[in-house]
Amino acid sequence: MRSMTTVYEALAEPTRRRILDLLRERPRLVGELVEALEMSQPGVSKHLRVLREVGLVSVRQDAQRRWYELRPEPLAEVNTWLESYRHLWEDRYNRLDDLLQELQAKERNND
């Protein structure tokens, strides 16, 4: 039997990332998500189920409506993992910045 999906597996799917982006703005009803994603209601519900299973989304019942809300706490684990890679990007950006400054200086000297 397959184990429960992890936060990383849930985030690997572009549609689920888009749902999280929409929920980051504000809680939404499933109908709003269906409209924004231009998907079927069963398709959106399948993605919401996965996001609920990993704890990235919670659902709040309000009479007959179900509001879906982002739960950012599980993203802290992802952020901690990514933090160890951040220096790689910073080094690359710093080298690019140095190169751009060098090219701009050469361009000014040629004017």
C-alpha positions as CSV (number, residue, x, y, z in Angstrom):
1,M,0.0,0.0,0.0
2,R,1.3,3.5,-0.9
3,S,2.2,5.7,2.0
4,M,0.6,9.1,2.4
5,T,1.8,11.9,0.0
6,T,4.5,14.1,1.4
7,V,4.5,17.9,1.4
8,Y,7.3,17.7,-1.3
9,E,5.2,15.4,-3.5
10,A,2.2,17.7,-3.1
11,L,4.2,20.7,-4.1
12,A,5.6,19.0,-7.1
13,E,2.3,19.3,-8.9
14,P,1.8,22.6,-10.7
15,T,-1.9,22.7,-10.2
16,R,-1.5,22.3,-6.4
17,R,1.0,25.1,-6.3
18,R,-1.5,27.3,-8.2
19,I,-4.2,26.4,-5.7
20,L,-1.8,27.4,-2.9
21,D,-1.1,30.7,-4.7
22,L,-4.8,31.4,-4.9
23,L,-5.3,30.5,-1.2
24,R,-2.4,32.7,-0.2
25,E,-4.5,35.7,-1.3
26,R,-7.5,34.7,0.8
27,P,-9.7,31.7,1.7
28,R,-11.8,30.5,-1.2
29,L,-14.8,28.3,-1.9
30,V,-14.2,25.3,-4.2
31,G,-16.3,27.0,-6.9
32,E,-14.0,30.0,-7.0
33,L,-11.0,27.6,-7.4
34,V,-12.8,25.7,-10.2
35,E,-13.4,29.0,-12.0
36,A,-9.9,30.4,-11.5
37,L,-8.2,27.1,-12.5
38,E,-10.7,26.4,-15.3
39,M,-10.9,22.8,-14.2
40,S,-13.7,20.4,-13.3
41,Q,-14.9,20.4,-9.7
42,P,-13.9,16.7,-9.2
43,G,-10.4,17.6,-10.5
44,V,-10.0,20.5,-8.1
45,S,-11.4,18.5,-5.2
46,K,-8.8,15.7,-5.9
47,H,-6.0,18.3,-5.6
48,L,-7.6,19.8,-2.5
49,R,-7.8,16.4,-0.8
50,V,-4.0,15.9,-1.4
51,L,-3.3,19.4,0.0
52,R,-5.5,18.6,3.1
53,E,-3.8,15.3,3.7
54,V,-0.3,16.9,3.9
55,G,-1.7,19.8,6.1
56,L,-1.2,22.6,3.6
57,V,-4.9,23.4,3.4
58,S,-7.6,23.4,6.0
59,V,-11.4,23.4,5.3
60,R,-13.9,25.4,7.3
61,Q,-17.6,24.6,7.1
62,D,-19.9,27.7,7.0
63,A,-23.5,26.5,6.6
64,Q,-23.6,24.8,3.3
65,R,-20.3,26.3,2.1
66,R,-16.8,24.9,2.6
67,W,-14.0,27.5,2.8
68,Y,-10.5,26.3,1.9
69,E,-7.6,28.1,3.6
70,L,-3.8,28.0,3.3
71,R,-2.0,26.5,6.3
72,P,1.6,27.8,5.9
73,E,3.2,25.8,8.7
74,P,4.2,22.8,6.6
75,L,6.0,25.2,4.3
76,A,8.5,26.0,7.1
77,E,10.0,22.5,6.6
78,V,10.4,23.2,2.9
79,N,11.9,26.6,3.6
80,T,14.4,25.0,6.1
81,W,15.5,22.5,3.5
82,L,15.8,25.2,0.8
83,E,17.8,27.4,3.1
84,S,20.8,25.1,2.7
85,Y,20.8,25.8,-1.1
86,R,20.2,29.5,-0.9
87,H,23.9,30.3,-0.8
88,L,24.3,28.6,-4.2
89,W,21.9,31.1,-5.7
90,E,23.3,34.1,-3.9
91,D,26.8,33.2,-5.1
92,R,25.5,33.0,-8.7
93,Y,23.7,36.3,-8.4
94,N,26.8,38.0,-6.9
95,R,28.9,36.7,-9.8
96,L,26.3,37.9,-12.3
97,D,26.2,41.3,-10.6
98,D,30.0,41.5,-10.8
99,L,29.9,40.7,-14.5
100,L,27.2,43.3,-15.2
101,Q,29.2,46.0,-13.3
102,E,32.3,45.1,-15.2
103,L,30.5,45.2,-18.6
104,Q,28.9,48.6,-17.7
105,A,32.3,50.0,-16.7
106,K,33.8,48.9,-20.0
107,E,30.8,50.4,-21.9
108,R,31.3,53.7,-20.0
109,N,35.1,53.7,-20.9
110,N,34.3,53.1,-24.6
111,D,32.0,56.1,-24.8
